[in-house]
């Protein structure tokens, strides 16, 4: 198994996913959530979205291989 698909590692996002958020991406996200965003706010929201994605990407660098989840599912109800 490659290290990029190892337990405790996110393989959904690439490491450089937060590098380039474009204005079109911000418009698409706003449209998907049915949020009316004026054109003058797109640049500010694009920067905020990029910042959030960068913060999330930094969490991907943490090795959680030996860390158990805070809540573990137990299917044996009694």
Long-range contacts (C-beta under 8 A, 24 or more apart in sequence): 6-65, 7-64, 7-65, 8-63, 8-64, 8-65, 8-66, 8-67, 9-60, 9-63, 9-64, 9-65, 10-60, 13-56, 13-57, 13-60, 15-57, 15-60, 17-53, 17-57, 18-50, 18-53, 18-54, 18-56, 18-57, 20-50, 21-46, 21-49, 21-50, 21-53, 22-46, 25-49
